[in-house]
Amino acid sequence: MQLPGPVRRIVEERAEAVGFPALKRAAAAMSDAYRAANPAALARLPAADRVAAYLVTRLPATYAAALRVLGEVRRRMGERRIGSILDVGAGTGAASLAAHEIFPDAHLTLMERDSPMAEAARLFLPASEIRIADVDRLLSLPPHDLVLSGYAVGELKTDPTRMLWDASQTALVVIEPGTTGGYELLMRMRRELLQGGAHMLAPCPSSGECPLRAPDWCHFAGRVERSSLHRRLKDAELGYEDEKFSYIALSREEAALPPSRIIRRPRQEPGKITLTLCQPGATRDADVRKRDREAYRKARHADWGDEWD
């Protein structure tokens, strides 16, 4: 998976304007800040440097995660129309880029407190509405059909769960890093909103309690192509990286849920593929053997995060 061509060209231009030495310093500082769970430390970097570093190193991964999630949401929603989307904590617009691809006719509103990041998003999505606002200081959000928040809720000082849901006229989608902390945050939101009358949309095959127990947690992965510049910044040899993420999608109306979902990367052995499945109330390993030709053919093409019948 890679960014759309016009977006890649804009990212390359922004990176070239900053220069490689400054870009590498900013990318290293960004990695340190995220590892220390202190994204506020990035404010000390020159705005042009940190925005360019983010565009090169994080925009492709967050776009890939959002594209995967929103594609699943679109399938689960069926014929329901999405005419407006609010991206809360939009950053440089990665999730909105994915939303524009999945829901091309929807009007996009991006809300972001960091104005240099938001101005970068304007380059990719010139027809969208940009609002500079700090969600921690708001009491409510403008209603939209779909409210989306990618990699932002965990950075807020206040709990936005009720505010996000109240603004969601049709559905709410929240994506967080695929860590135990990201998963636990999403599970708290899930419990609160399901108890308040929301309906599960994805990824869970039911609205019941999650069957996973610590130290296990639910997350997925999307493989992202690394640009040559990204590899140089990271001193990386591989031409790709796996972006791990967790997410929840909740709906105002009931939706048809899959019988089960693949929650680990399929494991292949000679003549056998093992799928780890989440089903209502339980998880289990299913061995699909070559003699079951149709099931085996489907399992060969199945991916981590796919539904399974």
matplotlib code that plots the C-alpha trace (Angstrom):
import matplotlib.pyplot as plt

x = [0.0, 1.3, 0.1, -1.6, 0.9, 0.0, 0.4, 3.8, 5.0, 3.9, 5.6, 8.8, 8.7, 8.2, 11.1, 13.4, 12.7, 13.8, 16.9, 18.1, 20.1, 17.3, 14.8, 16.8, 17.2, 13.4, 12.6, 14.8, 13.2, 9.8, 10.6, 12.0, 8.9, 6.5, 8.5, 8.4, 4.7, 5.5, 4.3, 4.2, 8.0, 7.7, 6.6, 10.2, 11.2, 10.9, 7.4, 8.6, 11.0, 8.6, 5.8, 8.1, 9.4, 5.9, 4.8, 7.7, 7.6, 4.1, 1.6, 1.9, 1.4, -1.6, -3.1, -2.8, -4.4, -7.3, -7.8, -8.0, -10.4, -12.7, -12.9, -14.2, -16.6, -18.0, -18.7, -20.4, -22.6, -24.2, -26.3, -26.2, -25.0, -22.2, -22.6, -20.3, -17.2, -15.5, -11.9, -11.0, -7.3, -6.7, -3.0, -1.7, -4.9, -3.9, -7.3, -9.1, -7.2, -8.4, -11.9, -11.9, -11.0, -13.6, -16.4, -15.5, -18.8, -18.7, -17.9, -14.8, -14.1, -10.7, -10.3, -6.7, -5.1, -1.6, -2.0, 1.2, 0.0, -3.4, -2.0, -0.2, -3.5, -4.9, -2.4, -3.8, -7.4, -8.1, -11.8, -12.1, -12.9, -10.1, -10.9, -8.1, -9.3, -8.1, -10.5, -9.5, -11.1, -14.4, -17.7, -19.2, -18.4, -20.5, -22.7, -21.6, -22.7, -19.3, -17.0, -13.4, -10.4, -7.1, -4.2, -5.5, -7.7, -4.8, -3.0, -5.9, -5.9, -9.7, -12.0, -13.8, -15.9, -19.3, -18.5, -17.4, -20.5, -22.9, -21.5, -21.8, -25.1, -24.5, -21.2, -18.0, -14.6, -11.6, -8.1, -5.3, -1.8, -1.8, -0.4, -1.8, -2.4, -4.2, -6.4, -7.3, -8.3, -10.6, -12.1, -13.1, -14.8, -16.4, -17.9, -19.2, -20.9, -22.3, -23.9, -25.3, -27.1, -24.5, -24.2, -21.0, -19.9, -16.3, -14.0, -15.8, -18.2, -20.5, -21.4, -20.6, -17.6, -14.2, -13.0, -9.3, -7.5, -4.3, -1.5, -3.3, -4.8, -6.6, -4.7, -4.2, -1.5, -1.2, 1.9, 3.2, 5.7, 8.7, 10.0, 13.8, 13.9, 12.0, 14.5, 17.4, 15.9, 15.3, 18.6, 16.3, 17.0, 13.5, 11.3, 8.2, 7.0, 4.0, 1.8, 0.1, -3.2, -6.3, -9.8, -13.5, -16.3, -19.8, -23.1, -26.4, -28.2, -27.6, -25.4, -24.8, -21.7, -19.4, -19.4, -15.7, -12.7, -9.0, -7.1, -3.6, -1.5, -2.4, 0.2, 1.1, 2.5, 2.7, -1.0, -2.4, -3.2, -4.1, -6.3, -6.8, -10.4, -12.5, -16.1, -18.9, -17.7, -14.5, -11.4, -10.1, -7.6, -9.0, -6.9, -7.8, -6.4, -5.6, -8.1, -10.9, -10.2, -12.6, -11.9, -8.1, -8.2, -10.0, -7.6, -4.6, -6.0, -7.2, -5.3, -5.0, -8.1, -10.4, -13.8, -14.1, -17.1]
y = [0.0, 3.5, 7.1, 8.4, 9.8, 13.5, 13.2, 11.5, 14.4, 17.0, 15.1, 14.9, 18.7, 19.5, 17.2, 18.7, 22.2, 21.3, 19.4, 15.9, 16.8, 18.8, 16.1, 13.3, 15.2, 15.9, 12.3, 11.0, 13.5, 12.4, 8.7, 9.6, 11.6, 8.8, 6.1, 8.3, 8.9, 12.6, 14.0, 17.5, 17.5, 17.9, 21.5, 22.5, 21.5, 24.1, 23.7, 23.1, 20.4, 18.4, 18.6, 17.4, 14.5, 13.5, 13.5, 11.2, 8.8, 8.7, 9.9, 6.7, 4.4, 6.2, 6.5, 2.7, 1.9, 4.3, 3.0, -0.6, 0.4, 2.6, 0.0, -2.5, 0.1, 0.8, -2.9, -3.3, -0.2, -1.5, 1.1, 3.7, 7.0, 9.1, 12.7, 14.4, 13.4, 15.0, 14.1, 15.0, 15.5, 15.3, 16.1, 16.3, 14.6, 11.0, 9.6, 12.2, 11.1, 7.6, 8.8, 10.7, 7.6, 5.4, 8.0, 10.3, 12.3, 13.2, 16.7, 16.6, 18.7, 18.4, 19.6, 20.0, 22.2, 22.3, 24.8, 23.9, 20.3, 21.4, 23.6, 20.6, 18.7, 21.6, 20.8, 17.3, 18.1, 21.6, 21.1, 20.2, 22.5, 23.0, 24.1, 25.0, 23.9, 22.2, 19.3, 19.4, 22.9, 22.1, 21.1, 19.7, 18.9, 19.8, 16.8, 14.8, 11.5, 9.9, 11.1, 9.8, 10.0, 8.5, 8.2, 11.3, 10.2, 8.8, 12.2, 14.1, 15.2, 14.8, 11.9, 12.7, 9.6, 11.1, 14.2, 12.1, 9.9, 12.7, 14.3, 11.0, 10.9, 7.6, 6.1, 6.7, 5.3, 5.5, 4.2, 4.0, 2.4, -1.4, -1.5, -2.7, 0.9, 1.7, -1.4, -0.7, 2.8, 1.5, -1.2, 1.5, 3.5, 0.4, -0.6, 2.8, 3.4, -0.1, 0.2, 3.5, 2.0, 2.0, -0.9, -2.7, -2.2, -3.5, -5.3, -7.4, -10.2, -9.3, -6.6, -8.9, -8.7, -9.0, -12.6, -11.7, -11.5, -9.8, -10.0, -10.6, -7.8, -7.2, -5.4, -5.6, -4.7, -3.0, -3.3, 0.0, 0.7, 2.8, 5.5, 5.6, 8.8, 7.0, 4.2, 6.7, 8.5, 5.3, 3.6, 0.8, -2.0, -3.3, -1.5, -1.8, -1.7, -3.2, -0.6, -2.1, -0.6, -1.2, 0.3, 0.3, 1.3, 1.8, 2.6, 4.2, 1.3, -2.4, -3.9, -7.4, -8.7, -11.5, -14.9, -14.5, -12.3, -13.3, -11.7, -13.0, -13.4, -16.7, -19.4, -21.7, -25.2, -27.8, -28.7, -26.6, -23.0, -22.1, -19.1, -17.6, -16.5, -14.2, -15.4, -14.2, -14.9, -16.9, -17.2, -20.3, -21.7, -23.2, -25.6, -25.4, -28.4, -28.7, -31.5, -29.0, -27.4, -24.4, -23.5, -23.9, -21.6, -18.9, -19.3, -18.8, -15.4, -14.5, -11.8, -10.7, -8.6, -10.2, -11.7, -15.5, -17.7]
z = [0.0, -0.8, -0.9, -4.0, -6.6, -6.2, -2.4, -2.7, -4.9, -2.4, 0.4, -1.6, -2.3, 1.4, 2.4, -0.2, 1.0, 4.5, 3.5, 4.6, 7.7, 9.3, 8.3, 9.9, 13.1, 13.2, 12.4, 15.2, 17.7, 16.5, 17.2, 20.6, 21.5, 20.5, 22.3, 25.4, 25.0, 24.9, 21.6, 23.1, 23.0, 19.2, 19.6, 20.2, 16.7, 13.8, 12.3, 8.8, 10.0, 12.1, 9.6, 6.8, 9.0, 9.9, 6.2, 5.3, 8.2, 9.6, 6.9, 4.8, 7.8, 9.2, 5.8, 5.3, 8.6, 8.0, 4.5, 5.8, 8.6, 6.5, 3.7, 6.3, 7.7, 4.2, 3.7, 7.0, 6.4, 3.2, 1.4, 4.2, 2.7, 4.3, 3.2, 5.8, 7.7, 10.7, 11.3, 14.9, 15.5, 11.8, 11.9, 8.3, 7.0, 6.6, 7.8, 5.8, 2.7, 3.2, 3.9, 0.7, -1.2, 0.5, 0.6, -2.4, -2.3, 1.4, 2.6, 4.8, 7.8, 9.5, 13.1, 14.3, 17.0, 15.3, 12.5, 10.5, 10.4, 9.3, 6.5, 5.1, 5.0, 3.0, 0.3, -0.2, 0.4, -1.0, -1.1, 2.6, 5.5, 8.0, 11.5, 13.9, 17.3, 20.5, 21.3, 24.9, 25.2, 23.4, 25.0, 21.8, 18.2, 15.1, 14.0, 10.9, 9.4, 10.2, 13.0, 12.6, 14.9, 13.9, 16.4, 18.3, 21.3, 23.2, 23.0, 24.6, 28.2, 28.5, 27.6, 24.4, 24.2, 24.7, 22.7, 19.7, 19.9, 20.3, 17.0, 15.1, 13.2, 11.6, 12.8, 14.9, 14.0, 16.3, 15.4, 17.8, 17.8, 18.0, 21.5, 24.7, 25.7, 22.5, 22.8, 26.4, 25.6, 22.8, 25.0, 27.6, 24.8, 23.4, 26.8, 27.5, 24.1, 23.7, 27.2, 26.0, 23.0, 20.3, 17.9, 16.9, 13.3, 13.2, 13.9, 16.5, 15.4, 18.3, 20.8, 23.7, 25.9, 24.2, 24.9, 24.9, 28.3, 29.2, 28.2, 24.8, 22.9, 19.6, 16.8, 13.1, 10.6, 7.2, 5.1, 3.8, 1.1, 2.4, 0.1, -0.5, 1.6, 4.4, 4.3, 4.5, 7.5, 9.4, 8.2, 7.2, 4.6, 4.0, 1.4, 3.6, 7.2, 9.0, 10.7, 13.7, 14.8, 16.8, 16.1, 16.9, 14.6, 16.2, 14.5, 15.4, 13.6, 13.8, 11.1, 9.9, 11.6, 10.3, 11.9, 12.9, 12.2, 11.7, 14.6, 13.8, 10.7, 9.1, 9.8, 6.8, 7.0, 4.3, 3.5, 6.3, 7.2, 10.7, 11.4, 14.8, 14.9, 17.1, 17.4, 19.6, 23.2, 22.3, 20.2, 18.6, 16.1, 13.0, 10.8, 7.2, 5.3, 1.6, 1.2, 1.8, -1.5, -1.4, 2.2, 1.6, -1.5, 0.5, 3.4, 1.1, 0.2, 3.7, 5.6, 9.2, 9.9, 7.3, 8.2, 8.0, 7.4]

ax = plt.figure().add_subplot(projection="3d")
ax.plot(x, y, z, "-o")
ax.set_aspect("equal")
plt.show()
